[in-house]
Amino acid sequence: MKTILATLNAKYIHTSLSIRYLKAYAAPEYEVELAEYTIKDPSMNIVTDLYSKNPEIIGFSCYIWNIEETIKVINMLKKINPSIIIVLGGPEVTYDTKEWMERIPEVDFIIIGEGEQSFKQLLDELHGEENFANVSGIAYRDNDSIQIKPQRNKIDLKTLPSPFRFEEDLPHLSKRVTYIETSRGCPFSCQFCLSSIEVGVRYFDREKIKEDIRFLMDHGAKTIKFVDRTFNISRSYAMEMFQFLIDEHKPGVVFQFEITADIMRPEVIQFLNDNAPKGLFRFEIGVQSTNDTTNELVMRKQNFNKLTRTVTMVKEGQKIDQHLDLIAGLPEEDYHSFKKTFNDVFALRPEELQLGFLKMLRGTGLRLRAADHGYVFMDHSPYEILKNDVLSFEDMIKIKQVEDVLEKYWNDHRMDETIEYLVSHVFETPFDFFQDFGTYWDEKGWTRIGHQLEDLYKHLYEFLLHAKKDELLIVSGFMKYDYLRNQKYKPRKPWWEEIVAKEERSKIYQSILQNPLILGKEFASLQLAEKDLYKHTVLEKLPFNLNHFLKTGTIIEEESFIVVHYDPINLKTTVYSALSGELTT
């Protein structure tokens, strides 16, 4: 019976680890074909492709981000060919399994929980006597009744075959994210997370994992993301793996981890700061909330002081980028408490701050006790909350406005110096800036349209003209500085009206040609001819002394000029600056 394992990923660059484990475990007795799509692909295109493969069995891996689109595909497939056997698995259908069987009559089987053994046992029965009562960890239909067979013991992870050796995957390794797990389970009990349901942590064979990583790097993998819920729960294990990755990594490879920051010892961070090449590692850290009452209610143990120590040490080491997560909508976290959480975490200046909204996942303790906190949430995936007893829907809308501009103006690092100045000197707190700007952004209708880079600068300028007109002169100087220094190529036309007149520009360029040392030894060493100076640099006026600011972090309001050089060969952008008097005398 021809068998296909399929899933709809959130993006093309993602890959499904789960269906690869199922395929590897089913071999060699059963040859399984993989088929991956995205949630953006039209359902008809997915159905057409799957149907063209002439399957007799199709298994779908289901998550909150793909279940609704997967159901559309299943319905169409069964209408076209009712004899196709449909099997579902994954975290979304592992809980409320009977409800799913009733809701989707087109589904023949659901694999519950860890699926490698159950799926292979199911294939045995489908190819044999079809005595499905012999299969553990499945739901199936027996005439008009739904039968659910609980899972037996968990599989020994050390016995699982590698899911990374399929020939068809090798050409795509360099273009997509490769997910890898070295353990399953989580030692913590956070009530909003599915991982809290599985008791204990089980590990894969370390040497086999290392061999897989070597294989992946040898075949071009560039981004390898560990999906362990807490990679550093065992310090000795984490240290062994960090040392291995430092010793054997290949240039251009990046490893990403989810870590629990408050249990990370300073000596581990110091080891990474001393030994890890810059850019090799990336940490994802779930902070979620700094409200102690909230953390207690969701059974989340967190020492924010130790977390701060870890994030600060890592940041000071300048080797590892950090992505910190917050969740809006946790119990007893009202709007003002969330504002404090946001400001607490933003004070750490993570390279990326992800603001998410609580999702009431099936099977979690928080969903089971939703009434205790007055939760109202979506009936369909992703089950995002709409309000609770301390956070109104209006509050949720306001926080979403913050999320929108946070993503565009902080996480994308388009204007770091500008935003830093705004949140430190212009607005009372970082949250106030993102909230005020986000609300203005929403009122203008900008949420509903696309934006070029120049639009983002123009929108911020318009907002500040409306909200902080007295601060606009200095802030616009930072905006020009950020815009010019973050371009790889000389921009044809900046987003602002030109201030430096043509005659003044020519006069300053002539001064520079006569005495290049005005802009420093590094600039003088370029030995730019007049033609190159005009062709590969931009001259702009700032209302403050840039060199003084870069050295001290303080503003002196005295006019300066910047000359931004765009190296056409090395694609390197360098900013040089001098006071107006130095360039015009």
C-alpha positions as CSV (number, residue, x, y, z in Angstrom):
1,M,0.0,0.0,0.0
2,K,1.6,3.2,-1.1
3,T,2.1,5.4,2.0
4,I,2.8,9.2,2.1
5,L,3.6,11.2,5.2
6,A,2.7,14.9,4.7
7,T,2.5,18.1,6.6
8,L,1.9,21.8,6.0
9,N,4.8,23.8,7.4
10,A,4.5,27.4,8.5
11,K,7.1,28.5,5.9
12,Y,9.0,26.9,3.1
13,I,12.3,27.1,5.0
14,H,10.9,24.9,7.8
15,T,11.2,21.1,7.7
16,S,9.2,18.6,9.6
17,L,11.2,16.4,11.9
18,S,8.3,14.3,13.0
19,I,7.4,12.8,9.6
20,R,11.1,12.0,9.1
21,Y,11.3,10.0,12.3
22,L,8.2,8.1,11.3
23,K,9.6,7.3,7.9
24,A,12.9,6.2,9.3
25,Y,11.3,4.0,11.9
26,A,8.9,2.4,9.4
27,A,11.9,1.3,7.2
28,P,13.0,-1.1,5.9
29,E,9.7,-3.0,6.1
30,Y,7.7,-0.1,4.6
31,E,8.8,2.5,2.1
32,V,7.2,5.8,2.9
33,E,7.3,8.9,0.8
34,L,7.4,12.4,2.3
35,A,5.4,15.4,1.0
36,E,5.8,18.9,2.5
37,Y,3.8,22.0,1.7
38,T,3.2,25.3,3.4
39,I,0.0,26.8,4.9
40,K,0.2,29.5,2.2
41,D,-0.1,26.9,-0.6
42,P,-3.6,26.7,-2.1
43,S,-5.5,23.7,-0.9
44,M,-6.3,22.6,-4.4
45,N,-2.6,22.6,-5.3
46,I,-1.8,20.4,-2.3
47,V,-4.7,18.0,-3.1
48,T,-3.6,17.8,-6.8
49,D,-0.1,17.0,-5.9
50,L,-1.0,14.3,-3.3
51,Y,-3.5,12.7,-5.6
52,S,-1.0,12.5,-8.5
53,K,1.2,10.3,-6.2
54,N,-1.6,7.6,-6.1
55,P,-1.5,7.1,-2.4
56,E,-3.4,4.5,-0.5
57,I,-2.5,5.8,2.9
58,I,-1.7,9.5,3.8
59,G,-0.6,10.5,7.3
60,F,-0.7,14.2,8.2
61,S,1.3,15.8,11.0
62,C,-0.9,18.3,12.8
63,Y,-0.2,21.4,14.8
64,I,-2.1,24.6,15.8
65,W,-0.6,26.4,12.8
66,N,-1.8,23.9,10.1
67,I,-4.8,22.0,11.4
68,E,-7.5,24.1,9.7
69,E,-5.7,24.0,6.3
70,T,-5.1,20.3,6.8
71,I,-8.8,19.6,7.3
72,K,-9.6,21.4,4.0
73,V,-7.1,19.1,2.2
74,I,-8.5,16.0,3.9
75,N,-12.1,16.8,3.0
76,M,-11.2,17.3,-0.6
77,L,-9.1,14.1,-0.8
78,K,-11.9,12.0,0.6
79,K,-14.4,13.4,-1.8
80,I,-12.2,12.6,-4.7
81,N,-11.2,9.1,-3.5
82,P,-13.1,7.8,-0.4
83,S,-10.8,4.7,-0.3
84,I,-7.7,6.7,0.7
85,I,-6.9,5.9,4.4
86,I,-6.3,9.1,6.3
87,V,-4.1,9.1,9.5
88,L,-3.5,12.1,11.7
89,G,-0.9,12.6,14.3
90,G,0.9,15.4,16.1
91,P,0.3,17.5,19.3
92,E,-2.9,19.2,18.0
93,V,-4.8,15.9,17.7
94,T,-3.1,14.0,20.6
95,Y,-5.5,15.7,23.0
96,D,-9.4,15.7,22.7
97,T,-8.8,12.8,20.3
98,K,-12.5,11.6,20.4
99,E,-13.6,15.1,19.6
100,W,-11.4,15.2,16.5
101,M,-12.6,11.9,15.3
102,E,-16.2,13.1,15.6
103,R,-15.5,16.5,14.0
104,I,-13.6,15.1,11.0
105,P,-15.5,11.9,9.9
106,E,-13.0,11.6,6.9
107,V,-10.2,10.7,9.3
108,D,-9.7,6.9,9.7
109,F,-7.0,6.9,12.4
110,I,-5.3,9.2,14.9
111,I,-1.9,8.5,16.3
112,I,-1.8,9.6,20.0
113,G,1.4,11.1,21.3
114,E,4.8,9.7,20.4
115,G,4.2,8.1,17.0
116,E,7.1,6.0,15.8
117,Q,6.0,2.6,17.2
118,S,2.2,3.2,16.9
119,F,2.5,4.2,13.2
120,K,4.6,1.2,12.3
121,Q,2.2,-1.1,14.2
122,L,-0.7,0.5,12.3
123,L,1.0,-0.2,9.0
124,D,1.5,-3.8,10.1
125,E,-2.2,-4.2,10.7
126,L,-3.2,-2.3,7.5
127,H,-1.0,-4.7,5.6
128,G,-2.1,-7.7,7.6
129,E,-5.3,-8.8,9.5
130,E,-6.5,-5.2,10.3
131,N,-6.9,-6.1,14.0
132,F,-6.5,-2.5,15.2
133,A,-7.2,-3.4,18.8
134,N,-3.6,-4.7,18.8
135,V,-2.1,-1.2,18.1
136,S,-1.3,0.9,21.1
137,G,-1.6,4.7,21.0
138,I,-4.3,5.1,18.3
139,A,-7.9,6.0,17.8
140,Y,-9.9,4.2,15.1
141,R,-13.4,3.5,14.0
142,D,-15.1,0.2,14.7
143,N,-18.4,0.3,12.8
144,D,-20.2,3.3,14.4
145,S,-18.1,3.6,17.5
146,I,-14.8,5.3,18.1
147,Q,-12.1,3.2,19.9
148,I,-9.2,4.7,21.7
149,K,-6.2,2.5,22.6
150,P,-3.8,4.2,25.1
151,Q,-0.1,4.3,24.6
152,R,2.2,1.7,26.1
153,N,5.7,2.5,27.5
154,K,7.7,5.3,25.9
155,I,10.1,4.3,23.2
156,D,13.8,4.0,24.0
157,L,15.2,7.0,22.1
158,K,18.6,5.5,21.8
159,T,17.1,2.9,19.5
160,L,15.6,5.3,17.0
161,P,17.2,5.4,13.5
162,S,18.4,8.7,12.1
163,P,15.9,10.8,10.3
164,F,18.6,12.8,8.5
165,R,20.0,10.4,5.9
166,F,17.3,10.5,3.2
167,E,18.8,11.2,-0.3
168,E,15.9,13.4,-1.3
169,D,16.7,15.8,1.6
170,L,20.3,16.4,0.8
171,P,20.0,19.0,-2.0
172,H,17.8,21.2,0.2
173,L,19.8,21.3,3.4
174,S,21.6,24.6,2.7
175,K,18.3,26.4,2.0
176,R,16.1,25.2,4.9
177,V,16.2,25.0,8.7
178,T,17.2,21.6,9.9
179,Y,15.5,20.6,13.2
180,I,17.2,18.2,15.6
181,E,16.4,16.9,19.0
182,T,18.7,15.4,21.6
183,S,16.1,14.9,24.2
184,R,12.3,14.7,24.7
185,G,10.3,16.0,27.6
186,C,10.7,18.9,30.0
187,P,11.5,19.0,33.7
188,F,9.2,22.0,34.3
189,S,5.4,22.3,34.7
190,C,4.4,25.5,33.0
191,Q,0.7,25.2,32.6
192,F,0.4,27.0,29.3
193,C,2.8,24.6,27.6
194,L,2.3,21.1,26.2
195,S,5.7,20.0,27.3
196,S,4.6,20.1,30.9
197,I,2.3,17.1,30.4
198,E,5.2,14.7,29.7
199,V,6.9,13.7,32.9
200,G,10.7,13.5,32.8
201,V,13.4,14.0,30.2
202,R,14.7,11.2,28.0
203,Y,17.9,11.5,25.9
204,F,19.0,10.2,22.5
205,D,22.3,8.5,22.1
206,R,24.9,11.3,22.2
207,E,27.4,9.8,19.7
208,K,24.7,9.1,17.2
209,I,23.6,12.7,17.5
210,K,27.1,13.9,16.9
211,E,27.4,11.7,13.8
212,D,24.1,13.2,12.5
213,I,25.4,16.7,13.0
214,R,28.6,15.9,11.2
215,F,26.6,14.4,8.4
216,L,24.4,17.4,8.1
217,M,27.3,19.8,8.1
218,D,29.1,17.7,5.5
219,H,26.1,17.9,3.3
220,G,25.6,21.7,3.4
221,A,23.3,22.3,6.4
222,K,23.6,26.0,7.4
223,T,21.0,26.5,10.1
224,I,20.5,23.7,12.7
225,K,17.9,24.3,15.4
226,F,17.7,22.1,18.5
227,V,14.1,21.6,19.5
228,D,14.9,20.3,23.0
229,R,12.6,22.1,25.4
230,T,15.4,23.0,27.8
231,F,18.8,22.3,26.1
232,N,20.8,23.2,29.2
233,I,18.9,21.2,31.9
234,S,22.0,19.0,32.3
235,R,25.0,21.2,32.6
236,S,27.5,18.4,31.8
237,Y,25.5,17.4,28.7
238,A,25.2,21.0,27.5
239,M,28.9,21.6,28.0
240,E,29.8,18.4,26.1
241,M,27.6,19.4,23.2
242,F,28.8,23.1,23.1
243,Q,32.5,21.8,23.1
244,F,31.7,19.4,20.3
245,L,30.0,22.1,18.2
246,I,32.8,24.6,18.8
247,D,35.4,22.0,17.8
248,E,33.8,20.5,14.8
249,H,31.6,23.3,13.3
250,K,32.0,24.3,9.7
251,P,32.1,28.0,8.6
252,G,28.7,29.5,8.0
253,V,26.8,27.1,10.2
254,V,24.5,28.5,12.9
255,F,23.1,26.4,15.9
256,Q,20.0,27.6,17.7
257,F,18.9,26.5,21.2
258,E,16.1,27.0,23.6
259,I,17.7,27.5,26.9
260,T,16.5,28.2,30.5
261,A,18.5,31.3,31.3
262,D,18.2,31.4,35.1
263,I,19.7,27.9,35.6
264,M,22.7,28.6,33.4
265,R,25.9,28.9,35.5
266,P,28.2,31.9,34.9
267,E,31.2,29.6,34.2
268,V,29.3,28.0,31.3
269,I,28.6,31.5,29.8
270,Q,32.2,32.5,30.4
271,F,33.3,29.3,28.5
272,L,31.1,30.3,25.6
273,N,32.3,33.9,25.6
274,D,35.9,32.7,25.6
275,N,35.7,29.9,23.1
276,A,32.6,30.2,20.8
277,P,33.2,31.8,17.4
278,K,30.9,34.9,17.0
279,G,27.6,34.0,15.4
280,L,28.0,30.2,15.8
281,F,25.2,30.0,18.5
282,R,21.9,31.7,19.0
283,F,19.8,31.4,22.2
284,E,16.0,31.5,22.5
285,I,15.0,32.3,26.0
286,G,11.4,32.2,27.2
287,V,10.9,34.9,29.9
288,Q,7.1,35.1,29.4
289,S,6.4,37.3,32.5
290,T,8.3,39.0,35.3
291,N,5.2,39.0,37.5
292,D,5.9,36.6,40.4
293,T,2.1,36.1,41.1
294,T,1.6,35.2,37.5
295,N,4.5,32.8,37.4
296,E,3.3,31.0,40.5
297,L,-0.2,30.6,39.0
298,V,1.2,28.9,35.9
299,M,3.6,26.8,38.0
300,R,6.6,28.5,36.4
301,K,9.7,28.7,38.4
302,Q,11.9,31.7,37.4
303,N,14.6,33.7,39.0
304,F,14.6,36.9,37.0
305,N,17.8,38.2,38.7
306,K,19.7,35.1,37.6
307,L,18.1,35.3,34.1
308,T,19.2,38.9,33.9
309,R,22.7,37.9,34.9
310,T,22.8,35.3,32.1
311,V,21.4,37.5,29.4
312,T,23.7,40.4,30.4
313,M,26.8,38.1,30.4
314,V,26.0,36.7,27.0
315,K,25.3,40.1,25.6
316,E,28.6,41.5,27.0
317,G,30.4,38.6,25.4
318,Q,29.2,39.7,22.0
319,K,29.4,36.2,20.6
320,I,25.7,35.0,20.8
321,D,22.5,36.7,19.6
322,Q,19.6,36.3,22.0
323,H,15.9,36.0,21.2
324,L,13.7,36.6,24.3
325,D,10.0,35.7,24.4
326,L,7.1,37.3,26.3
327,I,3.5,36.1,26.5
328,A,0.6,38.6,27.0
329,G,-2.5,37.3,28.6
330,L,-1.2,35.0,31.4
331,P,-3.2,34.8,34.6
332,E,-3.3,38.0,36.7
333,E,-1.1,39.9,34.2
334,D,-3.2,43.0,33.5
335,Y,-2.2,45.8,31.1
336,H,-0.1,47.7,33.6
337,S,1.6,44.5,34.8
338,F,2.4,43.5,31.3
339,K,3.9,47.0,30.6
340,K,6.2,46.4,33.6
341,T,7.2,42.9,32.2
342,F,7.9,44.5,28.8
343,N,10.1,47.2,30.3
344,D,11.9,44.8,32.6
345,V,12.8,42.6,29.6
346,F,13.5,45.4,27.1
347,A,16.0,46.9,29.6
348,L,18.1,43.8,28.7
349,R,18.2,45.0,25.1
350,P,17.9,41.5,23.5
351,E,18.7,41.3,19.8
352,E,15.1,40.2,19.3
353,L,12.1,40.5,21.6
354,Q,9.2,38.4,20.6
355,L,5.8,39.5,21.9
356,G,3.3,36.6,21.7
357,F,-0.2,36.1,22.9
358,L,-1.4,33.3,25.1
359,K,-2.8,30.3,23.2
360,M,-5.0,27.9,25.2
361,L,-3.5,24.7,23.8
362,R,-5.5,21.5,24.1
363,G,-4.3,19.3,27.0
364,T,-2.7,22.1,29.0
365,G,-3.6,22.8,32.6
366,L,-4.4,26.4,31.8
367,R,-7.0,25.4,29.2
368,L,-8.6,22.9,31.6
369,R,-8.9,25.6,34.2
370,A,-9.8,28.5,31.8
371,A,-12.9,29.4,33.8
372,D,-10.9,30.1,36.9
373,H,-9.4,33.2,35.2
374,G,-12.4,34.2,33.0
375,Y,-10.6,33.2,29.8
376,V,-12.5,33.8,26.5
377,F,-10.6,32.4,23.6
378,M,-10.9,31.4,19.9
379,D,-12.8,28.1,19.3
380,H,-10.5,27.3,16.4
381,S,-6.7,27.1,16.3
382,P,-4.5,28.8,17.4
383,Y,-6.9,29.2,20.3
384,E,-5.6,32.6,21.1
385,I,-7.2,34.4,24.0
386,L,-9.6,37.3,23.4
387,K,-9.8,38.5,27.0
388,N,-9.7,37.3,30.7
389,D,-10.8,38.7,34.0
390,V,-8.0,41.2,34.2
391,L,-7.2,41.9,30.6
392,S,-10.0,43.3,28.3
393,F,-10.2,42.8,24.6
394,E,-9.4,46.5,24.3
395,D,-6.2,45.9,26.2
396,M,-5.3,43.0,23.9
397,I,-5.8,45.3,20.9
398,K,-3.4,47.9,22.4
399,I,-0.7,45.2,23.1
400,K,-1.1,44.0,19.5
401,Q,-0.3,47.5,18.4
402,V,2.9,47.3,20.4
403,E,3.8,44.0,18.8
404,D,3.4,45.4,15.2
405,V,5.9,48.2,15.5
406,L,8.2,46.3,17.8
407,E,8.7,43.8,15.0
408,K,9.4,46.4,12.4
409,Y,11.4,48.9,14.4
410,W,13.4,46.8,16.9
411,N,13.6,43.2,15.8
412,D,14.6,44.1,12.3
413,H,17.3,46.5,13.5
414,R,16.6,49.1,10.8
415,M,17.4,52.0,13.1
416,D,19.0,50.9,16.3
417,E,20.5,54.3,17.4
418,T,17.2,56.1,16.7
419,I,15.1,53.7,18.7
420,E,17.6,53.6,21.5
421,Y,17.6,57.4,21.8
422,L,13.7,57.5,21.7
423,V,13.2,54.9,24.4
424,S,16.0,56.3,26.6
425,H,15.6,60.1,26.2
426,V,12.3,61.0,24.5
427,F,9.6,58.7,25.9
428,E,9.0,57.9,29.6
429,T,9.6,54.1,29.0
430,P,10.3,51.8,26.0
431,F,6.7,50.5,26.3
432,D,5.3,54.0,26.0
433,F,7.1,54.6,22.8
434,F,6.0,51.4,21.2
435,Q,2.5,51.8,22.5
436,D,2.1,55.4,21.4
437,F,3.6,54.8,18.0
438,G,1.7,51.5,17.6
439,T,-1.6,53.2,18.3
440,Y,-0.8,56.0,15.8
441,W,0.2,53.4,13.2
442,D,-3.1,51.6,13.6
443,E,-5.2,54.8,13.5
444,K,-3.4,55.7,10.2
445,G,-4.3,52.3,8.7
446,W,-0.7,51.4,8.0
447,T,-1.2,47.9,9.4
448,R,-3.2,46.9,6.3
449,I,-0.6,47.9,3.7
450,G,3.0,46.9,2.8
451,H,5.9,49.1,3.5
452,Q,9.3,49.8,1.9
453,L,12.2,50.8,4.1
454,E,11.8,54.5,3.2
455,D,8.1,54.3,4.3
456,L,9.1,53.1,7.7
457,Y,11.3,56.2,8.2
458,K,8.6,58.5,6.8
459,H,6.0,57.0,9.1
460,L,8.2,57.4,12.2
461,Y,9.0,61.0,11.2
462,E,5.3,61.8,10.8
463,F,4.5,60.2,14.2
464,L,7.2,62.2,15.9
465,L,6.0,65.4,14.2
466,H,2.6,64.7,15.7
467,A,3.7,63.5,19.2
468,K,7.2,64.9,20.0
469,K,7.7,67.9,17.7
470,D,10.2,69.6,20.0
471,E,12.5,66.5,19.9
472,L,12.3,66.1,16.2
473,L,15.5,67.9,15.2
474,I,17.8,65.6,17.2
475,V,15.8,62.4,16.4
476,S,15.8,63.1,12.7
477,G,19.6,63.4,12.8
478,F,19.7,59.9,14.3
479,M,17.3,58.7,11.6
480,K,19.5,60.0,8.8
481,Y,22.6,58.4,10.5
482,D,20.8,55.0,10.8
483,Y,19.4,55.1,7.3
484,L,22.8,55.9,5.6
485,R,25.0,53.6,7.7
486,N,22.7,50.5,7.2
487,Q,22.8,50.6,3.4
488,K,25.1,48.4,1.4
489,Y,24.9,50.6,-1.7
490,K,24.8,54.4,-2.0
491,P,21.1,55.2,-1.9
492,R,19.8,57.0,-5.0
493,K,17.4,59.3,-3.1
494,P,17.0,59.5,0.7
495,W,13.6,59.6,2.4
496,W,14.1,63.2,3.5
497,E,14.3,66.5,1.7
498,E,17.9,67.5,1.0
499,I,19.4,70.1,3.4
500,V,22.9,70.4,2.2
501,A,22.9,72.8,-0.8
502,K,24.8,71.8,-3.9
503,E,27.3,74.7,-3.5
504,E,27.9,73.9,0.1
505,R,28.4,70.2,-0.7
506,S,31.0,71.0,-3.4
507,K,32.8,73.4,-1.0
508,I,33.0,70.7,1.7
509,Y,34.2,68.0,-0.7
510,Q,37.0,70.3,-1.9
511,S,38.0,70.8,1.8
512,I,38.1,67.0,2.3
513,L,40.2,66.5,-0.9
514,Q,42.7,69.1,0.2
515,N,42.9,67.7,3.7
516,P,41.5,64.1,4.1
517,L,42.9,63.9,7.6
518,I,39.9,66.1,8.7
519,L,37.9,62.9,8.7
520,G,40.6,60.8,10.4
521,K,43.5,58.6,9.4
522,E,41.2,55.7,8.3
523,F,39.5,57.9,5.8
524,A,42.7,59.4,4.6
525,S,44.1,55.9,3.9
526,L,41.3,55.4,1.3
527,Q,43.0,58.0,-0.9
528,L,39.8,58.7,-2.7
529,A,40.0,60.7,-5.9
530,E,37.5,63.5,-6.5
531,K,35.5,61.2,-8.9
532,D,35.3,58.4,-6.3
533,L,34.4,60.9,-3.5
534,Y,31.3,62.1,-5.5
535,K,30.4,58.7,-6.8
536,H,30.8,56.5,-3.6
537,T,30.0,58.8,-0.7
538,V,27.0,60.7,0.7
539,L,27.4,63.9,2.6
540,E,24.8,64.9,5.3
541,K,24.4,67.4,8.0
542,L,23.5,66.4,11.6
543,P,22.4,68.7,14.4
544,F,24.7,67.2,17.0
545,N,28.4,66.1,17.4
546,L,28.3,62.5,16.2
547,N,31.9,61.7,17.2
548,H,31.2,62.9,20.8
549,F,28.0,60.9,21.0
550,L,29.6,57.7,19.8
551,K,32.4,58.0,22.4
552,T,30.3,59.2,25.4
553,G,26.7,58.5,24.6
554,T,25.8,62.1,25.3
555,I,24.5,64.8,23.0
556,I,26.2,68.1,22.3
557,E,24.1,70.2,20.0
558,E,26.7,71.5,17.6
559,E,26.4,71.0,13.9
560,S,28.5,68.2,12.3
561,F,28.7,66.5,9.0
562,I,28.9,62.9,8.1
563,V,30.5,61.4,5.1
564,V,29.3,57.9,4.4
565,H,31.5,55.8,2.2
566,Y,30.1,52.9,0.3
567,D,32.9,50.6,-0.7
568,P,31.8,49.1,-4.1
569,I,34.2,46.2,-4.0
570,N,33.9,44.9,-0.4
571,L,30.3,46.2,0.0
572,K,31.4,47.8,3.3
573,T,29.7,51.0,4.6
574,T,31.8,53.3,6.8
575,V,30.7,56.6,8.5
576,Y,33.2,59.4,9.0
577,S,32.3,62.6,10.8
578,A,33.7,66.1,11.6
579,L,32.3,69.3,13.0
580,S,31.0,71.9,10.5
581,G,33.7,74.4,11.4
582,E,36.4,71.9,10.7
583,L,35.0,71.2,7.2
584,T,34.1,74.7,6.1
585,T,37.1,76.8,7.3
